[in-house]
Amino acid sequence: MTLCESKDYLTKQIITYIGNKRSLSSFIDKGVLLVQKELNKSKLRLFDVS
C-alpha cells in the first residue's frame, strides 16, 4: 500500500531544515518498495541518520 501526502504537505513547510526529505518521499517510497520486493519481506526496518 502506498501512502499519498497532500500537495500542500509536500510543498509548504512551516520550518525548512537540512535533511528534509518531503520532496523525495515518492522516490524514497519507490526504493523501499523495490527493496521490500527483492527481499520478499512484508515489513522492513529503516533508520535515517541525517
mmCIF file of the N, C-alpha and C atoms, coordinates in Angstrom:
data_MODEL
# 
_entry.id   MODEL 
# 
loop_
_atom_site.group_PDB 
_atom_site.id 
_atom_site.type_symbol 
_atom_site.label_atom_id 
_atom_site.label_alt_id 
_atom_site.label_comp_id 
_atom_site.label_asym_id 
_atom_site.label_entity_id 
_atom_site.label_seq_id 
_atom_site.pdbx_PDB_ins_code 
_atom_site.Cartn_x 
_atom_site.Cartn_y 
_atom_site.Cartn_z 
_atom_site.occupancy 
_atom_site.B_iso_or_equiv 
_atom_site.pdbx_formal_charge 
_atom_site.auth_seq_id 
_atom_site.auth_comp_id 
_atom_site.auth_asym_id 
_atom_site.auth_atom_id 
_atom_site.pdbx_PDB_model_num 
ATOM 1   N N  . MET A 1 1  ? 0.846  -1.186  0.000  1.00 0.00 ? 1  MET A N  1 
ATOM 2   C CA . MET A 1 1  ? 0.000  0.000   0.000  1.00 0.00 ? 1  MET A CA 1 
ATOM 3   C C  . MET A 1 1  ? 0.886  1.242   0.000  1.00 0.00 ? 1  MET A C  1 
ATOM 4   N N  . THR A 1 2  ? 0.629  2.148   -0.886 1.00 0.00 ? 2  THR A N  1 
ATOM 5   C CA . THR A 1 2  ? 1.377  3.386   -0.977 1.00 0.00 ? 2  THR A CA 1 
ATOM 6   C C  . THR A 1 2  ? 0.571  4.510   -0.346 1.00 0.00 ? 2  THR A C  1 
ATOM 7   N N  . LEU A 1 3  ? 1.212  5.276   0.536  1.00 0.00 ? 3  LEU A N  1 
ATOM 8   C CA . LEU A 1 3  ? 0.559  6.420   1.160  1.00 0.00 ? 3  LEU A CA 1 
ATOM 9   C C  . LEU A 1 3  ? 0.791  7.646   0.306  1.00 0.00 ? 3  LEU A C  1 
ATOM 10  N N  . CYS A 1 4  ? -0.189 8.523   0.238  1.00 0.00 ? 4  CYS A N  1 
ATOM 11  C CA . CYS A 1 4  ? -0.072 9.750   -0.541 1.00 0.00 ? 4  CYS A CA 1 
ATOM 12  C C  . CYS A 1 4  ? -0.287 10.949  0.369  1.00 0.00 ? 4  CYS A C  1 
ATOM 13  N N  . GLU A 1 5  ? 0.647  11.899  0.316  1.00 0.00 ? 5  GLU A N  1 
ATOM 14  C CA . GLU A 1 5  ? 0.505  13.127  1.089  1.00 0.00 ? 5  GLU A CA 1 
ATOM 15  C C  . GLU A 1 5  ? -0.173 14.179  0.220  1.00 0.00 ? 5  GLU A C  1 
ATOM 16  N N  . SER A 1 6  ? -0.748 15.158  0.867  1.00 0.00 ? 6  SER A N  1 
ATOM 17  C CA . SER A 1 6  ? -1.366 16.245  0.121  1.00 0.00 ? 6  SER A CA 1 
ATOM 18  C C  . SER A 1 6  ? -0.274 17.116  -0.509 1.00 0.00 ? 6  SER A C  1 
ATOM 19  N N  . LYS A 1 7  ? -0.611 17.787  -1.596 1.00 0.00 ? 7  LYS A N  1 
ATOM 20  C CA . LYS A 1 7  ? 0.344  18.660  -2.285 1.00 0.00 ? 7  LYS A CA 1 
ATOM 21  C C  . LYS A 1 7  ? 0.844  19.751  -1.339 1.00 0.00 ? 7  LYS A C  1 
ATOM 22  N N  . ASP A 1 8  ? -0.037 20.300  -0.496 1.00 0.00 ? 8  ASP A N  1 
ATOM 23  C CA . ASP A 1 8  ? 0.375  21.331  0.452  1.00 0.00 ? 8  ASP A CA 1 
ATOM 24  C C  . ASP A 1 8  ? 1.439  20.810  1.412  1.00 0.00 ? 8  ASP A C  1 
ATOM 25  N N  . TYR A 1 9  ? 1.285  19.578  1.882  1.00 0.00 ? 9  TYR A N  1 
ATOM 26  C CA . TYR A 1 9  ? 2.267  18.997  2.799  1.00 0.00 ? 9  TYR A CA 1 
ATOM 27  C C  . TYR A 1 9  ? 3.630  18.877  2.132  1.00 0.00 ? 9  TYR A C  1 
ATOM 28  N N  . LEU A 1 10 ? 3.636  18.548  0.854  1.00 0.00 ? 10 LEU A N  1 
ATOM 29  C CA . LEU A 1 10 ? 4.893  18.358  0.143  1.00 0.00 ? 10 LEU A CA 1 
ATOM 30  C C  . LEU A 1 10 ? 5.542  19.661  -0.294 1.00 0.00 ? 10 LEU A C  1 
ATOM 31  N N  . THR A 1 11 ? 4.770  20.730  -0.426 1.00 0.00 ? 11 THR A N  1 
ATOM 32  C CA . THR A 1 11 ? 5.323  21.969  -0.981 1.00 0.00 ? 11 THR A CA 1 
ATOM 33  C C  . THR A 1 11 ? 5.389  23.138  -0.004 1.00 0.00 ? 11 THR A C  1 
ATOM 34  N N  . LYS A 1 12 ? 4.596  23.120  1.062  1.00 0.00 ? 12 LYS A N  1 
ATOM 35  C CA . LYS A 1 12 ? 4.584  24.227  2.018  1.00 0.00 ? 12 LYS A CA 1 
ATOM 36  C C  . LYS A 1 12 ? 5.077  23.733  3.366  1.00 0.00 ? 12 LYS A C  1 
ATOM 37  N N  . GLN A 1 13 ? 6.187  24.286  3.814  1.00 0.00 ? 13 GLN A N  1 
ATOM 38  C CA . GLN A 1 13 ? 6.784  23.842  5.065  1.00 0.00 ? 13 GLN A CA 1 
ATOM 39  C C  . GLN A 1 13 ? 6.726  24.957  6.093  1.00 0.00 ? 13 GLN A C  1 
ATOM 40  N N  . ILE A 1 14 ? 6.458  24.574  7.324  1.00 0.00 ? 14 ILE A N  1 
ATOM 41  C CA . ILE A 1 14 ? 6.484  25.557  8.405  1.00 0.00 ? 14 ILE A CA 1 
ATOM 42  C C  . ILE A 1 14 ? 7.933  25.903  8.718  1.00 0.00 ? 14 ILE A C  1 
ATOM 43  N N  . ILE A 1 15 ? 8.758  24.882  8.850  1.00 0.00 ? 15 ILE A N  1 
ATOM 44  C CA . ILE A 1 15 ? 10.178 25.073  9.144  1.00 0.00 ? 15 ILE A CA 1 
ATOM 45  C C  . ILE A 1 15 ? 10.983 24.291  8.102  1.00 0.00 ? 15 ILE A C  1 
ATOM 46  N N  . THR A 1 16 ? 11.900 24.965  7.427  1.00 0.00 ? 16 THR A N  1 
ATOM 47  C CA . THR A 1 16 ? 12.784 24.312  6.475  1.00 0.00 ? 16 THR A CA 1 
ATOM 48  C C  . THR A 1 16 ? 14.078 23.979  7.203  1.00 0.00 ? 16 THR A C  1 
ATOM 49  N N  . TYR A 1 17 ? 14.565 22.779  7.004  1.00 0.00 ? 17 TYR A N  1 
ATOM 50  C CA . TYR A 1 17 ? 15.799 22.387  7.668  1.00 0.00 ? 17 TYR A CA 1 
ATOM 51  C C  . TYR A 1 17 ? 16.606 21.461  6.766  1.00 0.00 ? 17 TYR A C  1 
ATOM 52  N N  . ILE A 1 18 ? 17.901 21.364  7.014  1.00 0.00 ? 18 ILE A N  1 
ATOM 53  C CA . ILE A 1 18 ? 18.759 20.473  6.254  1.00 0.00 ? 18 ILE A CA 1 
ATOM 54  C C  . ILE A 1 18 ? 18.349 19.039  6.560  1.00 0.00 ? 18 ILE A C  1 
ATOM 55  N N  . GLY A 1 19 ? 18.196 18.228  5.541  1.00 0.00 ? 19 GLY A N  1 
ATOM 56  C CA . GLY A 1 19 ? 17.818 16.835  5.732  1.00 0.00 ? 19 GLY A CA 1 
ATOM 57  C C  . GLY A 1 19 ? 16.342 16.583  5.517  1.00 0.00 ? 19 GLY A C  1 
ATOM 58  N N  . ASN A 1 20 ? 15.578 17.633  5.239  1.00 0.00 ? 20 ASN A N  1 
ATOM 59  C CA . ASN A 1 20 ? 14.150 17.463  4.987  1.00 0.00 ? 20 ASN A CA 1 
ATOM 60  C C  . ASN A 1 20 ? 13.960 16.666  3.699  1.00 0.00 ? 20 ASN A C  1 
ATOM 61  N N  . LYS A 1 21 ? 13.183 15.590  3.774  1.00 0.00 ? 21 LYS A N  1 
ATOM 62  C CA . LYS A 1 21 ? 13.028 14.706  2.625  1.00 0.00 ? 21 LYS A CA 1 
ATOM 63  C C  . LYS A 1 21 ? 11.611 14.698  2.045  1.00 0.00 ? 21 LYS A C  1 
ATOM 64  N N  . ARG A 1 22 ? 10.809 15.697  2.369  1.00 0.00 ? 22 ARG A N  1 
ATOM 65  C CA . ARG A 1 22 ? 9.437  15.714  1.848  1.00 0.00 ? 22 ARG A CA 1 
ATOM 66  C C  . ARG A 1 22 ? 9.389  15.626  0.343  1.00 0.00 ? 22 ARG A C  1 
ATOM 67  N N  . SER A 1 23 ? 10.229 16.377  -0.331 1.00 0.00 ? 23 SER A N  1 
ATOM 68  C CA . SER A 1 23 ? 10.179 16.377  -1.796 1.00 0.00 ? 23 SER A CA 1 
ATOM 69  C C  . SER A 1 23 ? 10.668 15.063  -2.391 1.00 0.00 ? 23 SER A C  1 
ATOM 70  N N  . LEU A 1 24 ? 11.354 14.253  -1.595 1.00 0.00 ? 24 LEU A N  1 
ATOM 71  C CA . LEU A 1 24 ? 11.864 12.964  -2.068 1.00 0.00 ? 24 LEU A CA 1 
ATOM 72  C C  . LEU A 1 24 ? 10.975 11.792  -1.672 1.00 0.00 ? 24 LEU A C  1 
ATOM 73  N N  . SER A 1 25 ? 9.862  12.050  -0.996 1.00 0.00 ? 25 SER A N  1 
ATOM 74  C CA . SER A 1 25 ? 9.061  10.958  -0.429 1.00 0.00 ? 25 SER A CA 1 
ATOM 75  C C  . SER A 1 25 ? 8.595  9.952   -1.483 1.00 0.00 ? 25 SER A C  1 
ATOM 76  N N  . SER A 1 26 ? 8.216  10.392  -2.660 1.00 0.00 ? 26 SER A N  1 
ATOM 77  C CA . SER A 1 26 ? 7.777  9.476   -3.714 1.00 0.00 ? 26 SER A CA 1 
ATOM 78  C C  . SER A 1 26 ? 8.938  8.600   -4.178 1.00 0.00 ? 26 SER A C  1 
ATOM 79  N N  . PHE A 1 27 ? 10.108 9.201   -4.364 1.00 0.00 ? 27 PHE A N  1 
ATOM 80  C CA . PHE A 1 27 ? 11.302 8.475   -4.788 1.00 0.00 ? 27 PHE A CA 1 
ATOM 81  C C  . PHE A 1 27 ? 11.726 7.463   -3.720 1.00 0.00 ? 27 PHE A C  1 
ATOM 82  N N  . ILE A 1 28 ? 11.719 7.885   -2.459 1.00 0.00 ? 28 ILE A N  1 
ATOM 83  C CA . ILE A 1 28 ? 12.083 7.003   -1.354 1.00 0.00 ? 28 ILE A CA 1 
ATOM 84  C C  . ILE A 1 28 ? 11.091 5.847   -1.255 1.00 0.00 ? 28 ILE A C  1 
ATOM 85  N N  . ASP A 1 29 ? 9.810  6.143   -1.397 1.00 0.00 ? 29 ASP A N  1 
ATOM 86  C CA . ASP A 1 29 ? 8.768  5.106   -1.343 1.00 0.00 ? 29 ASP A CA 1 
ATOM 87  C C  . ASP A 1 29 ? 9.006  4.039   -2.409 1.00 0.00 ? 29 ASP A C  1 
ATOM 88  N N  . LYS A 1 30 ? 9.320  4.471   -3.621 1.00 0.00 ? 30 LYS A N  1 
ATOM 89  C CA . LYS A 1 30 ? 9.577  3.520   -4.706 1.00 0.00 ? 30 LYS A CA 1 
ATOM 90  C C  . LYS A 1 30 ? 10.787 2.648   -4.382 1.00 0.00 ? 30 LYS A C  1 
ATOM 91  N N  . GLY A 1 31 ? 11.837 3.240   -3.823 1.00 0.00 ? 31 GLY A N  1 
ATOM 92  C CA . GLY A 1 31 ? 13.026 2.489   -3.458 1.00 0.00 ? 31 GLY A CA 1 
ATOM 93  C C  . GLY A 1 31 ? 12.753 1.475   -2.366 1.00 0.00 ? 31 GLY A C  1 
ATOM 94  N N  . VAL A 1 32 ? 11.995 1.886   -1.357 1.00 0.00 ? 32 VAL A N  1 
ATOM 95  C CA . VAL A 1 32 ? 11.648 0.986   -0.257 1.00 0.00 ? 32 VAL A CA 1 
ATOM 96  C C  . VAL A 1 32 ? 10.806 -0.177  -0.768 1.00 0.00 ? 32 VAL A C  1 
ATOM 97  N N  . LEU A 1 33 ? 9.840  0.101   -1.620 1.00 0.00 ? 33 LEU A N  1 
ATOM 98  C CA . LEU A 1 33 ? 9.005  -0.966  -2.180 1.00 0.00 ? 33 LEU A CA 1 
ATOM 99  C C  . LEU A 1 33 ? 9.823  -1.939  -3.028 1.00 0.00 ? 33 LEU A C  1 
ATOM 100 N N  . LEU A 1 34 ? 10.799 -1.420  -3.766 1.00 0.00 ? 34 LEU A N  1 
ATOM 101 C CA . LEU A 1 34 ? 11.668 -2.267  -4.569 1.00 0.00 ? 34 LEU A CA 1 
ATOM 102 C C  . LEU A 1 34 ? 12.497 -3.199  -3.672 1.00 0.00 ? 34 LEU A C  1 
ATOM 103 N N  . VAL A 1 35 ? 13.086 -2.649  -2.618 1.00 0.00 ? 35 VAL A N  1 
ATOM 104 C CA . VAL A 1 35 ? 13.879 -3.454  -1.683 1.00 0.00 ? 35 VAL A CA 1 
ATOM 105 C C  . VAL A 1 35 ? 12.995 -4.490  -0.998 1.00 0.00 ? 35 VAL A C  1 
ATOM 106 N N  . GLN A 1 36 ? 11.810 -4.068  -0.596 1.00 0.00 ? 36 GLN A N  1 
ATOM 107 C CA . GLN A 1 36 ? 10.859 -4.976  0.053  1.00 0.00 ? 36 GLN A CA 1 
ATOM 108 C C  . GLN A 1 36 ? 10.539 -6.159  -0.866 1.00 0.00 ? 36 GLN A C  1 
ATOM 109 N N  . LYS A 1 37 ? 10.317 -5.882  -2.132 1.00 0.00 ? 37 LYS A N  1 
ATOM 110 C CA . LYS A 1 37 ? 10.008 -6.929  -3.096 1.00 0.00 ? 37 LYS A CA 1 
ATOM 111 C C  . LYS A 1 37 ? 11.212 -7.841  -3.309 1.00 0.00 ? 37 LYS A C  1 
ATOM 112 N N  . GLU A 1 38 ? 12.410 -7.246  -3.471 1.00 0.00 ? 38 GLU A N  1 
ATOM 113 C CA . GLU A 1 38 ? 13.622 -8.032  -3.703 1.00 0.00 ? 38 GLU A CA 1 
ATOM 114 C C  . GLU A 1 38 ? 13.936 -8.951  -2.523 1.00 0.00 ? 38 GLU A C  1 
ATOM 115 N N  . LEU A 1 39 ? 13.676 -8.473  -1.300 1.00 0.00 ? 39 LEU A N  1 
ATOM 116 C CA . LEU A 1 39 ? 13.949 -9.273  -0.104 1.00 0.00 ? 39 LEU A CA 1 
ATOM 117 C C  . LEU A 1 39 ? 12.790 -10.191 0.263  1.00 0.00 ? 39 LEU A C  1 
ATOM 118 N N  . ASN A 1 40 ? 11.663 -10.032 -0.441 1.00 0.00 ? 40 ASN A N  1 
ATOM 119 C CA . ASN A 1 40 ? 10.465 -10.811 -0.166 1.00 0.00 ? 40 ASN A CA 1 
ATOM 120 C C  . ASN A 1 40 ? 10.026 -10.667 1.298  1.00 0.00 ? 40 ASN A C  1 
ATOM 121 N N  . LYS A 1 41 ? 9.963  -9.403  1.755  1.00 0.00 ? 41 LYS A N  1 
ATOM 122 C CA . LYS A 1 41 ? 9.590  -9.104  3.138  1.00 0.00 ? 41 LYS A CA 1 
ATOM 123 C C  . LYS A 1 41 ? 8.323  -8.253  3.155  1.00 0.00 ? 41 LYS A C  1 
ATOM 124 N N  . SER A 1 42 ? 7.453  -8.525  4.124  1.00 0.00 ? 42 SER A N  1 
ATOM 125 C CA . SER A 1 42 ? 6.253  -7.708  4.255  1.00 0.00 ? 42 SER A CA 1 
ATOM 126 C C  . SER A 1 42 ? 6.534  -6.455  5.083  1.00 0.00 ? 42 SER A C  1 
ATOM 127 N N  . LYS A 1 43 ? 7.602  -6.489  5.898  1.00 0.00 ? 43 LYS A N  1 
ATOM 128 C CA . LYS A 1 43 ? 7.986  -5.329  6.718  1.00 0.00 ? 43 LYS A CA 1 
ATOM 129 C C  . LYS A 1 43 ? 9.490  -5.130  6.642  1.00 0.00 ? 43 LYS A C  1 
ATOM 130 N N  . LEU A 1 44 ? 9.915  -3.873  6.735  1.00 0.00 ? 44 LEU A N  1 
ATOM 131 C CA . LEU A 1 44 ? 11.330 -3.528  6.766  1.00 0.00 ? 44 LEU A CA 1 
ATOM 132 C C  . LEU A 1 44 ? 11.584 -2.616  7.960  1.00 0.00 ? 44 LEU A C  1 
ATOM 133 N N  . ARG A 1 45 ? 12.787 -2.646  8.461  1.00 0.00 ? 45 ARG A N  1 
ATOM 134 C CA . ARG A 1 45 ? 13.203 -1.680  9.487  1.00 0.00 ? 45 ARG A CA 1 
ATOM 135 C C  . ARG A 1 45 ? 14.104 -0.670  8.815  1.00 0.00 ? 45 ARG A C  1 
ATOM 136 N N  . LEU A 1 46 ? 13.795 0.617   8.998  1.00 0.00 ? 46 LEU A N  1 
ATOM 137 C CA . LEU A 1 46 ? 14.546 1.687   8.368  1.00 0.00 ? 46 LEU A CA 1 
ATOM 138 C C  . LEU A 1 46 ? 15.100 2.620   9.428  1.00 0.00 ? 46 LEU A C  1 
ATOM 139 N N  . PHE A 1 47 ? 16.227 3.246   9.089  1.00 0.00 ? 47 PHE A N  1 
ATOM 140 C CA . PHE A 1 47 ? 16.850 4.205   10.005 1.00 0.00 ? 47 PHE A CA 1 
ATOM 141 C C  . PHE A 1 47 ? 17.406 5.347   9.182  1.00 0.00 ? 47 PHE A C  1 
ATOM 142 N N  . ASP A 1 48 ? 17.056 6.564   9.519  1.00 0.00 ? 48 ASP A N  1 
ATOM 143 C CA . ASP A 1 48 ? 17.526 7.759   8.809  1.00 0.00 ? 48 ASP A CA 1 
ATOM 144 C C  . ASP A 1 48 ? 18.545 8.456   9.690  1.00 0.00 ? 48 ASP A C  1 
ATOM 145 N N  . VAL A 1 49 ? 19.780 8.506   9.237  1.00 0.00 ? 49 VAL A N  1 
ATOM 146 C CA . VAL A 1 49 ? 20.859 9.085   10.049 1.00 0.00 ? 49 VAL A CA 1 
ATOM 147 C C  . VAL A 1 49 ? 21.087 10.570  9.780  1.00 0.00 ? 49 VAL A C  1 
ATOM 148 N N  . SER A 1 50 ? 20.330 11.156  8.863  1.00 0.00 ? 50 SER A N  1 
ATOM 149 C CA . SER A 1 50 ? 20.586 12.566  8.564  1.00 0.00 ? 50 SER A CA 1 
ATOM 150 C C  . SER A 1 50 ? 19.978 13.440  9.550  1.00 0.00 ? 50 SER A C  1 
# 
